[in-house]
């Protein structure tokens, strides 16, 4: 069963995360399928831009704790979005947690509905937002990230816009995106590719410098006793023992 629904309208390829039973959590299978869909879109001359969206009430709940992706595969997916020679635009009409925020950081433009909520929940299960920092640290406000990384608290779309995580928000996310998609449809494919290269150079430098270190950190933390307890507590819907 497909985990990524594909459709196209006037050169915009929509890739919808379609695993609502687990709130579009980033399982190994979903990461693999999304990477394949992005490859196809990147190679297709008929695609001017990619719209990354979702079914259900969540854009993505982060890593699937029952079937987590390999950290190297997640790094490769994030880099693929950044490096794709076509704009990738995120459309969020639901909630985003943990690793799902890394996807937003990788996208060139992100729009959200005002009812969307966001949270970096890694610290609450004993890990850190390591791999996703490759896309988030170069593009978001560092003081805001410090607060949200360290507390895991939930924040709204207005805060996501203020911190640079999201480009724009509105009651009707499709109305927000209409001029964005019209703009990329009017742009030259060559110009889009070269302009995106200018915009993503610093992010890609971050991958070259830090990907191996952050991947190792992620793997070490997920294998730790505290993380095992934190993930078990999360799945059992109880507080882990360190909550005071």
Secondary structure by P-SEA (a helix, b strand, c coil): cccbbbbbcccbbbbbbccccccccccaaaaaaaaaaaaaaaacccccbbbbbcccccccccccccccccaaaaaaaaaaaaaccbbbbbbbcbbbcaaaaaaaaaccbbbbcccbbbbccccccccccccccccccccccaaaaaaaaaccccccaaaaaaacccccccccccccaaaaaaaaaaccaaaaaaaaaaaaaaaaaaaaccaaaaaaaaaaaaacaaaaaaaaaaaacccccccc
